[in-house]
């Protein structure tokens, strides 16, 4: 039974990876609806029309995410020249201390130009492929946002729709299973948001103490990146260290790196297992193994979806055992 369930999960993740353009927006919309559902319900309880409440919720999400992206990009643009100069100085220091005899930055630049000329065609094709990926990502994001609107607006009809499609005599069981699965996804999203808030708060405070420019924007980047396990933390932490290197020098950059690493250790060894194990009702070891397995099967997409999908499956199994299990 366990092997069968593992096989079903494996095939499901593979299908998500292969049909990502159609499936990923739906799954992301479900995650977004689970996270934004309480805010939408509060608006509805305040006698706001369901469609207007759903639209306001989506606009608020776009405003928050867009504002965070704008703050981060503005901070990087302001310090972009300083980052490049700092990296060049660091490269010169490394070349002076560890470079081979007769090797200089000019030699490295010349060799780099030769390599770029030799592999220019490959680079050009890579750029074209990158543009295609960006376009596909934007399309999926827009579709996911539209689906979030419809999922929130019509959330009161879901139970009735499930009951009407369920085989005769199984309506109550199907509805209960769906509720358990969705509650598990909601728990995952709440836990991830709480962890993201703690991470961003700690790193923002640390960067403010170090007087790193754009600390608030970098903290916002950490918050958004926390929804992508491991990879998001690495990218946001690297950006924070580079900005510190550009404006405050090598020593402050090391302190910033220490803060980022300390926060990531806190997240990976304490917050992630402890909070997620409570919000999704899974053992910390299961959470860590699930994330690793999802990454090995479908990369970043697998990392993002592995825990909520597994939590949903655990919720369904728990409901079935409650109803039909023997004591």
C-alpha positions as CSV (number, residue, x, y, z in Angstrom):
1,X,0.0,0.0,0.0
2,X,2.8,2.4,0.9
3,X,4.6,1.6,-2.3
4,X,1.4,2.2,-4.3
5,X,0.9,5.5,-2.7
6,X,4.5,6.5,-3.3
7,X,4.2,5.5,-7.0
8,X,1.0,7.6,-7.3
9,X,2.8,10.6,-5.8
10,X,5.8,10.1,-8.1
11,X,3.7,9.8,-11.3
12,X,1.6,12.8,-10.2
13,X,4.8,15.0,-9.8
14,X,6.1,13.8,-13.1
15,X,2.8,14.8,-14.8
16,X,3.0,18.2,-13.2
17,X,6.5,18.7,-14.5
18,X,5.5,17.5,-18.1
19,X,2.3,19.5,-18.2
20,X,3.5,22.4,-16.2
21,X,2.1,25.1,-18.4
22,X,-1.4,24.0,-17.7
23,X,-1.1,22.3,-14.3
24,X,1.3,24.7,-12.5
25,X,-1.1,27.7,-12.7
26,X,-3.9,25.6,-11.2
27,X,-1.7,24.3,-8.4
28,X,-0.3,27.8,-7.6
29,X,-3.8,29.2,-7.7
30,X,-4.9,26.6,-5.1
31,X,-1.9,27.5,-2.9
32,X,-2.8,31.2,-3.3
33,X,-6.4,30.6,-2.5
34,X,-5.5,28.7,0.6
35,X,-3.3,31.6,1.8
36,X,-5.7,34.4,0.8
37,X,-8.9,32.7,1.7
38,X,-9.1,34.1,5.3
39,X,-8.7,37.7,4.0
40,X,-11.4,37.1,1.3
41,X,-13.8,35.7,3.9
42,X,-13.3,38.7,6.1
43,X,-14.2,41.0,3.3
44,X,-17.3,38.9,2.5
45,X,-18.3,38.9,6.2
46,X,-18.1,42.7,6.0
47,X,-20.8,42.5,3.3
48,X,-18.5,43.1,0.4
49,X,-19.7,41.5,-2.9
50,X,-17.9,38.2,-3.4
51,X,-16.6,39.3,-6.9
52,X,-15.4,42.6,-5.5
53,X,-13.8,41.0,-2.5
54,X,-11.9,38.5,-4.8
55,X,-10.8,41.3,-7.0
56,X,-9.6,43.4,-4.1
57,X,-7.7,40.4,-2.7
58,X,-5.9,39.9,-6.0
59,X,-5.1,43.5,-6.4
60,X,-3.7,43.6,-2.9
61,X,-1.4,40.6,-3.7
62,X,-0.2,42.3,-6.9
63,X,0.4,45.5,-5.0
64,X,2.4,43.8,-2.3
65,X,4.5,41.6,-4.6
66,X,5.0,44.4,-7.1
67,X,6.0,46.8,-4.4
68,X,8.5,44.4,-3.0
69,X,10.0,43.7,-6.4
70,X,10.2,47.5,-7.1
71,X,12.0,48.2,-3.8
72,X,14.5,45.4,-4.4
73,X,15.2,46.3,-8.0
74,X,15.6,50.0,-7.1
75,X,18.0,49.1,-4.3
76,X,20.0,46.9,-6.8
77,X,20.1,49.6,-9.4
78,X,21.3,52.2,-6.9
79,X,24.2,49.9,-5.9
80,X,24.8,48.1,-9.2
81,X,27.9,50.0,-10.1
82,X,29.3,49.6,-6.6
83,X,28.7,45.9,-6.7
84,X,30.6,45.5,-9.9
85,X,33.4,47.6,-8.7
86,X,33.6,45.7,-5.4
87,X,33.6,42.4,-7.3
88,X,36.4,43.7,-9.5
89,X,38.5,44.7,-6.5
90,X,37.9,41.3,-4.9
91,X,39.0,39.6,-8.1
92,X,42.1,41.7,-8.3
93,X,43.0,40.8,-4.7
94,X,42.5,37.2,-5.5
95,X,44.6,37.4,-8.6
96,X,47.4,39.2,-6.7
97,X,47.5,36.6,-3.9
98,X,46.6,33.4,-5.7
99,X,47.0,34.0,-9.4
100,X,49.5,32.1,-11.4
101,X,52.7,33.8,-12.6
102,X,52.0,35.9,-15.7
103,X,48.3,35.8,-15.1
104,X,46.4,39.1,-14.8
105,X,42.8,40.3,-15.1
106,X,43.6,41.6,-18.6
107,X,44.7,38.0,-19.6
108,X,41.5,36.6,-18.0
109,X,39.4,39.2,-19.9
110,X,41.1,38.4,-23.1
111,X,40.5,34.6,-22.6
112,X,36.9,35.3,-21.7
113,X,36.4,37.3,-24.9
114,X,37.8,34.4,-26.9
115,X,35.5,32.0,-25.2
116,X,32.5,34.2,-25.8
117,X,33.4,34.5,-29.5
118,X,33.9,30.7,-29.8
119,X,30.7,29.9,-28.1
120,X,28.6,32.9,-29.2
121,X,26.1,30.8,-31.0
122,X,25.4,28.7,-27.9
123,X,25.1,31.8,-25.8
124,X,22.7,33.4,-28.3
125,X,20.5,30.3,-28.3
126,X,20.6,30.3,-24.5
127,X,19.3,33.9,-24.5
128,X,16.5,33.1,-26.8
129,X,15.6,30.1,-24.6
130,X,15.7,32.4,-21.6
131,X,13.4,34.9,-23.2
132,X,11.0,32.0,-24.0
133,X,11.1,30.8,-20.4
134,X,10.4,34.3,-19.1
135,X,7.4,34.7,-21.4
136,X,6.1,31.3,-20.3
137,X,6.5,32.2,-16.7
138,X,4.7,35.5,-17.1
139,X,1.8,33.8,-18.9
140,X,1.5,31.2,-16.1
141,X,1.6,33.9,-13.4
142,X,-1.2,35.8,-15.1
143,X,-3.3,32.6,-15.5
144,X,-2.6,31.7,-11.9
145,X,-3.8,35.1,-10.7
146,X,-7.0,34.9,-12.8
147,X,-7.6,31.4,-11.3
148,X,-7.1,32.7,-7.8
149,X,-9.9,35.3,-8.5
150,X,-12.3,32.6,-9.7
151,X,-11.4,30.2,-6.9
152,X,-12.0,32.8,-4.3
153,X,-15.2,34.1,-5.8
154,X,-16.7,30.7,-6.3
155,X,-15.3,29.0,-3.1
156,X,-18.8,28.8,-1.6
157,X,-19.9,26.5,-4.5
158,X,-17.1,24.0,-4.3
159,X,-18.7,21.7,-1.7
160,X,-22.0,21.6,-3.7
161,X,-20.1,20.8,-7.0
162,X,-18.1,18.0,-5.3
163,X,-21.2,16.5,-3.9
164,X,-23.0,16.6,-7.2
165,X,-20.1,14.8,-9.0
166,X,-19.5,12.2,-6.3
167,X,-20.8,8.7,-6.8
168,X,-24.1,7.9,-5.1
169,X,-23.7,7.4,-1.4
170,X,-20.1,8.8,-1.2
171,X,-20.9,12.6,-1.2
172,X,-20.2,13.0,2.5
173,X,-16.9,11.1,2.3
174,X,-15.7,13.0,-0.8
175,X,-16.5,16.4,0.8
176,X,-14.8,15.4,4.0
177,X,-11.7,14.2,2.1
178,X,-11.5,17.5,0.1
179,X,-11.9,19.6,3.2
180,X,-9.1,17.7,5.0
181,X,-6.8,18.0,2.0
182,X,-7.5,21.8,1.6
183,X,-7.0,22.3,5.4
184,X,-3.6,20.6,5.1
185,X,-2.6,23.0,2.2
186,X,-3.8,25.9,4.3
187,X,-1.6,24.8,7.1
188,X,1.4,24.6,4.9
189,X,0.8,28.1,3.5
190,X,0.3,29.6,7.0
191,X,3.5,27.9,8.2
192,X,5.5,29.0,5.2
193,X,4.3,32.6,5.6
194,X,5.2,32.6,9.2
195,X,8.7,31.3,8.5
196,X,9.1,33.8,5.7
197,X,8.1,36.6,8.1
198,X,10.6,35.5,10.7
199,X,13.4,35.2,8.2
200,X,12.8,38.5,6.6
201,X,12.5,40.3,9.9
202,X,15.8,38.8,11.3
203,X,17.7,39.6,8.1
204,X,16.2,43.1,7.8
205,X,17.2,43.9,11.4
206,X,20.7,42.6,10.9
207,X,21.2,44.6,7.7
208,X,19.8,47.7,9.4
209,X,22.3,47.3,12.2
210,X,25.1,46.9,9.7
211,X,23.8,50.0,7.9
212,X,23.4,48.2,4.6
213,X,21.4,50.3,2.0
214,X,18.1,48.9,0.9
215,X,17.8,46.7,3.9
216,X,13.9,46.8,3.8
217,X,13.9,45.9,0.1
218,X,16.3,43.0,0.7
219,X,14.1,41.8,3.6
220,X,11.2,41.9,1.2
221,X,13.2,39.8,-1.2
222,X,13.9,37.3,1.5
223,X,10.2,37.1,2.3
224,X,9.2,36.3,-1.3
225,X,12.1,33.9,-1.8
226,X,11.1,31.9,1.3
227,X,8.2,30.4,-0.7
228,X,10.8,28.6,-2.9
229,X,12.6,26.2,-0.6
230,X,16.4,26.4,-0.5
231,X,16.8,28.2,-3.9
232,X,14.9,31.3,-2.8
233,X,16.9,31.6,0.4
234,X,20.2,31.2,-1.5
235,X,19.4,33.9,-4.1
236,X,18.0,36.4,-1.6
237,X,20.9,35.8,0.7
238,X,23.5,36.2,-2.1
239,X,21.9,39.5,-3.2
240,X,22.0,40.8,0.4
241,X,25.7,39.9,0.7
242,X,26.6,41.5,-2.6
243,X,24.9,44.8,-1.7
244,X,26.7,44.8,1.6
245,X,30.0,44.2,-0.2
246,X,29.3,47.0,-2.6
247,X,28.5,49.7,-0.1
248,X,30.1,48.7,3.2
249,X,33.2,46.7,2.2
250,X,34.5,43.2,2.7
251,X,34.3,43.0,6.5
252,X,30.6,44.1,6.6
253,X,29.9,41.7,3.8
254,X,31.3,38.9,5.9
255,X,29.0,40.0,8.8
256,X,26.0,40.1,6.4
257,X,27.0,36.6,5.2
258,X,27.1,35.4,8.9
259,X,23.7,36.8,9.6
260,X,22.2,35.2,6.4
261,X,23.8,31.8,7.3
262,X,22.6,32.0,10.9
263,X,19.0,32.7,9.8
264,X,19.1,29.9,7.2
265,X,20.4,27.4,9.9
266,X,17.6,28.6,12.2
267,X,15.1,28.0,9.4
268,X,16.4,24.7,8.2
269,X,17.0,23.1,11.5
270,X,14.4,24.7,13.8
271,X,11.6,26.7,12.1
272,X,11.0,24.6,9.0
273,X,10.8,21.2,10.7
274,X,9.0,22.5,13.9
275,X,6.4,24.8,12.3
276,X,5.7,22.8,9.2
277,X,5.4,19.6,11.1
278,X,2.7,21.3,13.2
279,X,0.8,23.1,10.5
280,X,0.7,20.2,8.1
281,X,0.6,17.5,10.8
282,X,3.7,15.6,9.5
283,X,6.8,14.6,11.3
284,X,9.9,16.9,10.7
285,X,11.8,14.0,9.1
286,X,8.9,13.5,6.7
287,X,8.9,17.2,5.8
288,X,12.7,17.2,5.0
289,X,12.5,13.9,3.1
290,X,9.5,15.1,1.1
291,X,11.3,18.4,0.0
292,X,14.4,16.4,-1.0
293,X,12.4,13.9,-3.0
294,X,10.4,16.6,-4.7
295,X,13.6,18.4,-5.7
296,X,15.1,15.2,-7.1
297,X,11.9,14.5,-9.2
298,X,10.9,17.9,-10.5
299,X,13.5,20.5,-9.4
300,X,12.2,23.8,-8.0
301,X,8.6,22.9,-8.9
302,X,8.9,19.7,-7.0
303,X,10.4,21.5,-4.0
304,X,7.5,24.0,-4.0
305,X,4.7,21.4,-4.4
306,X,6.0,18.3,-2.6
307,X,5.1,19.3,1.0
308,X,1.5,20.6,0.3
309,X,0.7,17.7,-2.0
310,X,2.0,15.2,0.5
311,X,0.1,17.0,3.3
312,X,-3.1,16.9,1.3
313,X,-2.5,13.1,0.7
314,X,-2.0,12.6,4.5
315,X,-5.2,14.5,5.2
316,X,-7.1,12.3,2.8
317,X,-5.6,9.1,4.3
318,X,-6.4,10.3,7.8
319,X,-10.0,11.0,6.9
320,X,-10.4,7.6,5.3
321,X,-8.9,5.9,8.4
322,X,-11.2,7.8,10.7
323,X,-14.2,6.7,8.7
324,X,-13.4,3.2,7.7
325,X,-10.4,2.1,9.8
326,X,-10.8,-0.6,12.4
327,X,-9.9,0.0,16.0
